[in-house]
């Protein structure tokens, strides 16, 4: 996974401000806000490597928000009681989805 600084330096001109905002939100531990800012950038950009990097960083921010609010168990336990876990593997990452 690339760092936020690497994502910022590779950002298309239209998304530089969004990346800077997300970087500040992460620095202040506003993980949910950073995830939302990155989601907006993802939705407004064309598919490609930069978008995939943003998705990975967004997922990281969402995990950090869960850790911030629930501790490490926030990323280990299913979202709902009795829920099952599904593993989605791609060429670049493994993502845990909850049903």
N, CA, C and O atoms as CSV, one atom per row, in Angstrom:
chain,resi,resn,atom,element,x,y,z
A,1,UNK,N,N,0.854,-1.171,0.000
A,1,UNK,CA,C,0.000,0.000,0.000
A,1,UNK,C,C,0.899,1.234,0.000
A,1,UNK,O,O,1.907,1.279,0.705
A,2,UNK,N,N,0.531,2.213,-0.782
A,2,UNK,CA,C,1.285,3.457,-0.851
A,2,UNK,C,C,0.933,4.368,0.319
A,2,UNK,O,O,-0.148,4.271,0.900
A,3,UNK,N,N,1.864,5.250,0.650
A,3,UNK,CA,C,1.586,6.232,1.701
A,3,UNK,C,C,0.693,7.324,1.144
A,3,UNK,O,O,0.555,7.467,-0.071
A,4,UNK,N,N,0.086,8.095,2.039
A,4,UNK,CA,C,-0.777,9.191,1.596
A,4,UNK,C,C,0.034,10.228,0.824
A,4,UNK,O,O,-0.480,10.839,-0.113
A,5,UNK,N,N,1.285,10.432,1.202
A,5,UNK,CA,C,2.129,11.386,0.486
A,5,UNK,C,C,2.371,10.925,-0.950
A,5,UNK,O,O,2.362,11.742,-1.870
A,6,UNK,N,N,2.587,9.626,-1.148
A,6,UNK,CA,C,2.768,9.094,-2.500
A,6,UNK,C,C,1.487,9.242,-3.322
A,6,UNK,O,O,1.535,9.553,-4.512
A,7,UNK,N,N,0.352,9.018,-2.679
A,7,UNK,CA,C,-0.929,9.189,-3.373
A,7,UNK,C,C,-1.131,10.657,-3.750
A,7,UNK,O,O,-1.596,10.964,-4.848
A,8,UNK,N,N,-0.780,11.556,-2.835
A,8,UNK,CA,C,-0.906,12.991,-3.106
A,8,UNK,C,C,-0.033,13.413,-4.277
A,8,UNK,O,O,-0.495,14.139,-5.156
A,9,UNK,N,N,1.219,12.973,-4.306
A,9,UNK,CA,C,2.118,13.392,-5.381
A,9,UNK,C,C,1.720,12.812,-6.737
A,9,UNK,O,O,2.055,13.384,-7.774
A,10,UNK,N,N,1.012,11.685,-6.741
A,10,UNK,CA,C,0.560,11.082,-8.002
A,10,UNK,C,C,-0.856,11.503,-8.385
A,10,UNK,O,O,-1.366,11.084,-9.424
A,11,UNK,N,N,-1.491,12.323,-7.557
A,11,UNK,CA,C,-2.901,12.688,-7.780
A,11,UNK,C,C,-3.084,13.515,-9.044
A,11,UNK,O,O,-2.256,14.368,-9.363
A,12,UNK,N,N,-4.176,13.257,-9.762
A,12,UNK,CA,C,-4.528,14.139,-10.878
A,12,UNK,C,C,-4.789,15.548,-10.332
A,12,UNK,O,O,-5.217,15.692,-9.187
A,13,UNK,N,N,-4.539,16.575,-11.129
A,13,UNK,CA,C,-4.703,17.949,-10.637
A,13,UNK,C,C,-6.058,18.235,-9.983
A,13,UNK,O,O,-6.136,19.019,-9.038
A,14,UNK,N,N,-7.107,17.613,-10.474
A,14,UNK,CA,C,-8.439,17.859,-9.929
A,14,UNK,C,C,-8.625,17.284,-8.522
A,14,UNK,O,O,-9.584,17.636,-7.836
A,15,UNK,N,N,-7.722,16.407,-8.089
A,15,UNK,CA,C,-7.880,15.740,-6.802
A,15,UNK,C,C,-6.805,16.100,-5.778
A,15,UNK,O,O,-6.781,15.532,-4.686
A,16,UNK,N,N,-5.933,17.018,-6.109
A,16,UNK,CA,C,-4.856,17.393,-5.189
A,16,UNK,C,C,-5.419,17.959,-3.889
A,16,UNK,O,O,-4.953,17.600,-2.808
A,17,UNK,N,N,-6.411,18.835,-3.981
A,17,UNK,CA,C,-6.984,19.439,-2.775
A,17,UNK,C,C,-7.649,18.379,-1.914
A,17,UNK,O,O,-7.501,18.406,-0.692
A,18,UNK,N,N,-8.377,17.446,-2.515
A,18,UNK,CA,C,-9.011,16.368,-1.744
A,18,UNK,C,C,-7.959,15.543,-1.005
A,18,UNK,O,O,-8.152,15.174,0.153
A,19,UNK,N,N,-6.850,15.259,-1.679
A,19,UNK,CA,C,-5.789,14.476,-1.045
A,19,UNK,C,C,-5.162,15.240,0.120
A,19,UNK,O,O,-4.850,14.652,1.155
A,20,UNK,N,N,-4.981,16.536,-0.049
A,20,UNK,CA,C,-4.428,17.346,1.046
A,20,UNK,C,C,-5.374,17.356,2.243
A,20,UNK,O,O,-4.939,17.262,3.391
A,21,UNK,N,N,-6.662,17.471,1.966
A,21,UNK,CA,C,-7.658,17.452,3.044
A,21,UNK,C,C,-7.625,16.109,3.768
A,21,UNK,O,O,-7.632,16.064,4.998
A,22,UNK,N,N,-7.590,15.021,3.013
A,22,UNK,CA,C,-7.544,13.683,3.623
A,22,UNK,C,C,-6.285,13.511,4.465
A,22,UNK,O,O,-6.324,12.886,5.525
A,23,UNK,N,N,-5.173,14.060,3.997
A,23,UNK,CA,C,-3.916,13.959,4.727
A,23,UNK,C,C,-4.010,14.676,6.079
A,23,UNK,O,O,-3.532,14.160,7.089
A,24,UNK,N,N,-4.619,15.854,6.097
A,24,UNK,CA,C,-4.799,16.599,7.345
A,24,UNK,C,C,-5.757,15.850,8.272
A,24,UNK,O,O,-5.522,15.772,9.478
A,25,UNK,N,N,-6.829,15.304,7.712
A,25,UNK,CA,C,-7.784,14.540,8.530
A,25,UNK,C,C,-7.106,13.330,9.183
A,25,UNK,O,O,-7.371,13.017,10.343
A,26,UNK,N,N,-6.238,12.657,8.440
A,26,UNK,CA,C,-5.512,11.515,9.008
A,26,UNK,C,C,-4.552,11.974,10.102
A,26,UNK,O,O,-4.420,11.314,11.133
A,27,UNK,N,N,-3.894,13.087,9.881
A,27,UNK,CA,C,-2.938,13.599,10.875
A,27,UNK,C,C,-3.622,13.911,12.201
A,27,UNK,O,O,-3.002,13.826,13.261
A,28,UNK,N,N,-4.899,14.271,12.140
A,28,UNK,CA,C,-5.660,14.596,13.348
A,28,UNK,C,C,-6.526,13.428,13.822
A,28,UNK,O,O,-7.375,13.596,14.697
A,29,UNK,N,N,-6.310,12.248,13.244
A,29,UNK,CA,C,-7.045,11.019,13.595
A,29,UNK,C,C,-8.539,11.108,13.325
A,29,UNK,O,O,-9.339,10.493,14.032
A,30,UNK,N,N,-8.916,11.869,12.309
A,30,UNK,CA,C,-10.311,11.908,11.861
A,30,UNK,C,C,-10.456,10.878,10.742
A,30,UNK,O,O,-10.630,11.226,9.575
A,31,UNK,N,N,-10.380,9.605,11.124
A,31,UNK,CA,C,-10.317,8.525,10.148
A,31,UNK,C,C,-11.568,8.407,9.292
A,31,UNK,O,O,-11.466,8.177,8.087
A,32,UNK,N,N,-12.736,8.559,9.884
A,32,UNK,CA,C,-13.978,8.454,9.105
A,32,UNK,C,C,-14.077,9.590,8.088
A,32,UNK,O,O,-14.518,9.381,6.958
A,33,UNK,N,N,-13.667,10.785,8.490
A,33,UNK,CA,C,-13.690,11.921,7.569
A,33,UNK,C,C,-12.704,11.711,6.428
A,33,UNK,O,O,-13.010,12.021,5.277
A,34,UNK,N,N,-11.524,11.185,6.742
A,34,UNK,CA,C,-10.536,10.911,5.701
A,34,UNK,C,C,-11.053,9.859,4.725
A,34,UNK,O,O,-10.856,9.981,3.516
A,35,UNK,N,N,-11.718,8.822,5.249
A,35,UNK,CA,C,-12.295,7.787,4.387
A,35,UNK,C,C,-13.360,8.382,3.466
A,35,UNK,O,O,-13.429,8.035,2.287
A,36,UNK,N,N,-14.184,9.273,4.001
A,36,UNK,CA,C,-15.227,9.914,3.186
A,36,UNK,C,C,-14.620,10.816,2.114
A,36,UNK,O,O,-15.103,10.847,0.982
A,37,UNK,N,N,-13.575,11.542,2.464
A,37,UNK,CA,C,-12.904,12.412,1.490
A,37,UNK,C,C,-12.292,11.577,0.369
A,37,UNK,O,O,-12.400,11.931,-0.805
A,38,UNK,N,N,-11.652,10.470,0.735
A,38,UNK,CA,C,-11.075,9.591,-0.290
A,38,UNK,C,C,-12.157,8.942,-1.135
A,38,UNK,O,O,-11.972,8.743,-2.335
A,39,UNK,N,N,-13.284,8.610,-0.520
A,39,UNK,CA,C,-14.408,8.038,-1.274
A,39,UNK,C,C,-14.904,9.022,-2.332
A,39,UNK,O,O,-15.211,8.631,-3.458
A,40,UNK,N,N,-14.980,10.291,-1.965
A,40,UNK,CA,C,-15.381,11.313,-2.939
A,40,UNK,C,C,-14.388,11.393,-4.089
A,40,UNK,O,O,-14.787,11.531,-5.245
A,41,UNK,N,N,-13.109,11.309,-3.783
A,41,UNK,CA,C,-12.078,11.337,-4.831
A,41,UNK,C,C,-12.196,10.110,-5.734
A,41,UNK,O,O,-12.049,10.214,-6.951
A,42,UNK,N,N,-12.460,8.964,-5.142
A,42,UNK,CA,C,-12.609,7.722,-5.911
A,42,UNK,C,C,-13.799,7.829,-6.856
A,42,UNK,O,O,-13.704,7.465,-8.028
A,43,UNK,N,N,-14.915,8.327,-6.342
A,43,UNK,CA,C,-16.122,8.437,-7.165
A,43,UNK,C,C,-15.971,9.434,-8.301
A,43,UNK,O,O,-16.629,9.297,-9.332
A,44,UNK,N,N,-15.123,10.427,-8.130
A,44,UNK,CA,C,-14.964,11.468,-9.146
A,44,UNK,C,C,-13.801,11.216,-10.100
A,44,UNK,O,O,-13.521,12.050,-10.962
A,45,UNK,N,N,-13.119,10.076,-9.960
A,45,UNK,CA,C,-11.952,9.830,-10.805
A,45,UNK,C,C,-12.176,8.643,-11.735
A,45,UNK,O,O,-13.087,7.835,-11.553
A,46,UNK,N,N,-11.317,8.576,-12.727
A,46,UNK,CA,C,-11.366,7.476,-13.687
A,46,UNK,C,C,-10.699,6.244,-13.066
A,46,UNK,O,O,-9.785,6.388,-12.254
A,47,UNK,N,N,-11.140,5.040,-13.433
A,47,UNK,CA,C,-10.489,3.826,-12.919
A,47,UNK,C,C,-9.019,3.792,-13.321
A,47,UNK,O,O,-8.651,4.220,-14.415
A,48,UNK,N,N,-8.203,3.288,-12.438
A,48,UNK,CA,C,-6.776,3.183,-12.723
A,48,UNK,C,C,-5.991,2.913,-11.463
A,48,UNK,O,O,-6.564,2.672,-10.401
A,49,UNK,N,N,-4.667,2.953,-11.584
A,49,UNK,CA,C,-3.800,2.651,-10.446
A,49,UNK,C,C,-3.996,3.648,-9.302
A,49,UNK,O,O,-4.042,3.251,-8.137
A,50,UNK,N,N,-4.111,4.937,-9.625
A,50,UNK,CA,C,-4.282,5.942,-8.582
A,50,UNK,C,C,-5.579,5.704,-7.816
A,50,UNK,O,O,-5.607,5.826,-6.591
A,51,UNK,N,N,-6.635,5.370,-8.517
A,51,UNK,CA,C,-7.920,5.096,-7.873
A,51,UNK,C,C,-7.816,3.870,-6.975
A,51,UNK,O,O,-8.372,3.856,-5.877
A,52,UNK,N,N,-7.110,2.844,-7.434
A,52,UNK,CA,C,-6.917,1.640,-6.619
A,52,UNK,C,C,-6.124,1.966,-5.351
A,52,UNK,O,O,-6.436,1.451,-4.277
A,53,UNK,N,N,-5.110,2.811,-5.469
A,53,UNK,CA,C,-4.352,3.231,-4.285
A,53,UNK,C,C,-5.246,3.980,-3.300
A,53,UNK,O,O,-5.138,3.793,-2.088
A,54,UNK,N,N,-6.123,4.826,-3.825
A,54,UNK,CA,C,-7.069,5.552,-2.966
A,54,UNK,C,C,-8.018,4.598,-2.261
A,54,UNK,O,O,-8.351,4.803,-1.094
A,55,UNK,N,N,-8.455,3.559,-2.959
A,55,UNK,CA,C,-9.345,2.575,-2.345
A,55,UNK,C,C,-8.652,1.855,-1.197
A,55,UNK,O,O,-9.261,1.618,-0.153
A,56,UNK,N,N,-7.386,1.508,-1.384
A,56,UNK,CA,C,-6.645,0.844,-0.318
A,56,UNK,C,C,-6.487,1.775,0.885
A,56,UNK,O,O,-6.628,1.341,2.028
A,57,UNK,N,N,-6.194,3.049,0.633
A,57,UNK,CA,C,-6.045,4.005,1.727
A,57,UNK,C,C,-7.385,4.244,2.415
A,57,UNK,O,O,-7.439,4.378,3.637
A,58,UNK,N,N,-8.467,4.298,1.639
A,58,UNK,CA,C,-9.806,4.452,2.231
A,58,UNK,C,C,-10.125,3.276,3.151
A,58,UNK,O,O,-10.643,3.466,4.251
A,59,UNK,N,N,-9.814,2.060,2.696
A,59,UNK,CA,C,-10.051,0.871,3.518
A,59,UNK,C,C,-9.222,0.917,4.799
A,59,UNK,O,O,-9.694,0.523,5.866
A,60,UNK,N,N,-7.988,1.398,4.688
A,60,UNK,CA,C,-7.138,1.544,5.862
A,60,UNK,C,C,-7.752,2.539,6.845
A,60,UNK,O,O,-7.779,2.291,8.051
A,61,UNK,N,N,-8.246,3.667,6.326
A,61,UNK,CA,C,-8.862,4.685,7.185
A,61,UNK,C,C,-10.104,4.134,7.878
A,61,UNK,O,O,-10.339,4.427,9.051
A,62,UNK,N,N,-10.896,3.344,7.170
A,62,UNK,CA,C,-12.088,2.756,7.772
A,62,UNK,C,C,-11.692,1.771,8.877
A,62,UNK,O,O,-12.351,1.706,9.915
A,63,UNK,N,N,-10.623,1.011,8.658
A,63,UNK,CA,C,-10.152,0.086,9.688
A,63,UNK,C,C,-9.625,0.854,10.893
A,63,UNK,O,O,-9.880,0.463,12.032
A,64,UNK,N,N,-8.898,1.933,10.661
A,64,UNK,CA,C,-8.372,2.732,11.766
A,64,UNK,C,C,-9.504,3.386,12.561
A,64,UNK,O,O,-9.401,3.532,13.779
A,65,UNK,N,N,-10.580,3.778,11.882
A,65,UNK,CA,C,-11.729,4.348,12.580
A,65,UNK,C,C,-12.365,3.297,13.484
A,65,UNK,O,O,-12.778,3.598,14.603
A,66,UNK,N,N,-12.440,2.065,12.992
A,66,UNK,CA,C,-12.992,0.979,13.816
A,66,UNK,C,C,-12.093,0.704,15.018
A,66,UNK,O,O,-12.586,0.464,16.121
A,67,UNK,N,N,-10.789,0.738,14.813
A,67,UNK,CA,C,-9.858,0.530,15.919
A,67,UNK,C,C,-9.968,1.666,16.922
A,67,UNK,O,O,-9.921,1.436,18.131
A,68,UNK,N,N,-10.115,2.892,16.427
A,68,UNK,CA,C,-10.227,4.063,17.305
A,68,UNK,C,C,-11.458,3.965,18.196
A,68,UNK,O,O,-11.397,4.296,19.380
A,69,UNK,N,N,-12.566,3.517,17.638
A,69,UNK,CA,C,-13.805,3.500,18.409
A,69,UNK,C,C,-14.024,2.203,19.185
A,69,UNK,O,O,-14.677,2.222,20.228
A,70,UNK,N,N,-13.494,1.073,18.701
A,70,UNK,CA,C,-13.783,-0.213,19.316
A,70,UNK,C,C,-12.546,-0.979,19.762
A,70,UNK,O,O,-12.674,-2.084,20.290
A,71,UNK,N,N,-11.360,-0.432,19.566
A,71,UNK,CA,C,-10.138,-1.164,19.871
A,71,UNK,C,C,-9.828,-2.153,18.769
A,71,UNK,O,O,-10.514,-2.182,17.747
A,72,UNK,N,N,-8.813,-2.956,18.964
A,72,UNK,CA,C,-8.392,-3.900,17.925
A,72,UNK,C,C,-9.487,-4.899,17.588
A,72,UNK,O,O,-9.510,-5.435,16.479
A,73,UNK,N,N,-10.388,-5.159,18.517
A,73,UNK,CA,C,-11.517,-6.050,18.233
A,73,UNK,C,C,-12.429,-5.475,17.156
A,73,UNK,O,O,-13.188,-6.219,16.535
A,74,UNK,N,N,-12.371,-4.171,16.923
A,74,UNK,CA,C,-13.201,-3.541,15.905
A,74,UNK,C,C,-12.917,-4.034,14.508
A,74,UNK,O,O,-13.805,-4.011,13.655
A,75,UNK,N,N,-11.697,-4.483,14.249
A,75,UNK,CA,C,-11.371,-4.997,12.924
A,75,UNK,C,C,-11.362,-6.515,12.879
A,75,UNK,O,O,-11.255,-7.104,11.803
A,76,UNK,N,N,-11.474,-7.155,14.039
A,76,UNK,CA,C,-11.468,-8.615,14.075
A,76,UNK,C,C,-12.872,-9.216,14.072
A,76,UNK,O,O,-13.104,-10.262,13.466
A,77,UNK,N,N,-13.793,-8.561,14.741
A,77,UNK,CA,C,-15.136,-9.118,14.889
A,77,UNK,C,C,-16.018,-8.756,13.691
A,77,UNK,O,O,-15.844,-7.691,13.098
A,78,UNK,N,N,-16.961,-9.627,13.332
A,78,UNK,CA,C,-17.915,-9.287,12.278
A,78,UNK,C,C,-18.738,-8.057,12.665
A,78,UNK,O,O,-18.923,-7.771,13.848
A,79,UNK,N,N,-19.220,-7.346,11.673
A,79,UNK,CA,C,-19.980,-6.121,11.902
A,79,UNK,C,C,-21.282,-6.378,12.660
A,79,UNK,O,O,-21.708,-5.546,13.460
A,80,UNK,N,N,-21.913,-7.525,12.411
A,80,UNK,CA,C,-23.170,-7.858,13.071
A,80,UNK,C,C,-23.000,-9.171,13.830
A,80,UNK,O,O,-22.277,-10.055,13.370
A,81,UNK,N,N,-23.649,-9.313,14.978
A,81,UNK,CA,C,-23.581,-10.590,15.696
A,81,UNK,C,C,-24.102,-11.726,14.818
A,81,UNK,O,O,-25.146,-11.593,14.179
A,82,UNK,N,N,-23.392,-12.816,14.789
A,82,UNK,CA,C,-23.811,-13.965,14.000
A,82,UNK,C,C,-23.490,-13.853,12.525
A,82,UNK,O,O,-23.854,-14.729,11.741
A,83,UNK,N,N,-22.806,-12.776,12.134
A,83,UNK,CA,C,-22.479,-12.583,10.717
A,83,UNK,C,C,-21.310,-13.474,10.329
A,83,UNK,O,O,-20.486,-13.848,11.164
A,84,UNK,N,N,-21.257,-13.798,9.071
A,84,UNK,CA,C,-20.132,-14.585,8.562
A,84,UNK,C,C,-19.159,-13.664,7.841
A,84,UNK,O,O,-19.514,-12.562,7.424
A,85,UNK,N,N,-17.952,-14.126,7.705
A,85,UNK,CA,C,-16.937,-13.342,6.998
A,85,UNK,C,C,-16.735,-13.911,5.605
A,85,UNK,O,O,-16.826,-15.121,5.396
A,86,UNK,N,N,-16.461,-13.033,4.663
A,86,UNK,CA,C,-16.171,-13.415,3.298
A,86,UNK,C,C,-14.832,-12.806,2.946
A,86,UNK,O,O,-14.608,-11.623,3.199
A,87,UNK,N,N,-13.938,-13.587,2.368
A,87,UNK,CA,C,-12.639,-13.074,1.968
A,87,UNK,C,C,-12.664,-12.861,0.462
A,87,UNK,O,O,-13.010,-13.766,-0.298
A,88,UNK,N,N,-12.293,-11.650,0.036
A,88,UNK,CA,C,-12.212,-11.331,-1.379
A,88,UNK,C,C,-10.744,-11.106,-1.699
A,88,UNK,O,O,-10.120,-10.201,-1.144
A,89,UNK,N,N,-10.184,-11.921,-2.592
A,89,UNK,CA,C,-8.785,-11.771,-2.950
A,89,UNK,C,C,-8.677,-11.226,-4.364
A,89,UNK,O,O,-9.358,-11.689,-5.280
A,90,UNK,N,N,-7.812,-10.238,-4.522
A,90,UNK,CA,C,-7.489,-9.715,-5.845
A,90,UNK,C,C,-5.988,-9.851,-6.014
A,90,UNK,O,O,-5.303,-10.361,-5.128
A,91,UNK,N,N,-5.482,-9.403,-7.131
A,91,UNK,CA,C,-4.049,-9.505,-7.379
A,91,UNK,C,C,-3.240,-8.654,-6.407
A,91,UNK,O,O,-2.077,-8.961,-6.145
A,92,UNK,N,N,-3.833,-7.590,-5.869
A,92,UNK,CA,C,-3.062,-6.672,-5.037
A,92,UNK,C,C,-3.414,-6.690,-3.567
A,92,UNK,O,O,-2.625,-6.208,-2.754
A,93,UNK,N,N,-4.560,-7.223,-3.186
A,93,UNK,CA,C,-4.943,-7.135,-1.784
A,93,UNK,C,C,-5.964,-8.184,-1.399
A,93,UNK,O,O,-6.589,-8.811,-2.255
A,94,UNK,N,N,-6.124,-8.364,-0.107
A,94,UNK,CA,C,-7.167,-9.225,0.456
A,94,UNK,C,C,-8.071,-8.332,1.280
A,94,UNK,O,O,-7.588,-7.586,2.131
A,95,UNK,N,N,-9.368,-8.391,1.047
A,95,UNK,CA,C,-10.330,-7.553,1.753
A,95,UNK,C,C,-11.313,-8.443,2.500
A,95,UNK,O,O,-11.815,-9.423,1.950
A,96,UNK,N,N,-11.586,-8.096,3.754
A,96,UNK,CA,C,-12.581,-8.817,4.545
A,96,UNK,C,C,-13.914,-8.097,4.430
A,96,UNK,O,O,-14.012,-6.902,4.710
A,97,UNK,N,N,-14.920,-8.817,4.024
A,97,UNK,CA,C,-16.271,-8.262,3.933
A,97,UNK,C,C,-17.131,-8.962,4.974
A,97,UNK,O,O,-16.935,-10.142,5.266
A,98,UNK,N,N,-18.058,-8.246,5.514
A,98,UNK,CA,C,-18.973,-8.813,6.514
A,98,UNK,C,C,-20.377,-8.842,5.942
A,98,UNK,O,O,-20.801,-7.902,5.269
A,99,UNK,N,N,-21.089,-9.906,6.206
A,99,UNK,CA,C,-22.486,-10.008,5.779
A,99,UNK,C,C,-23.374,-9.842,6.967
A,99,UNK,O,O,-24.597,-9.892,6.835
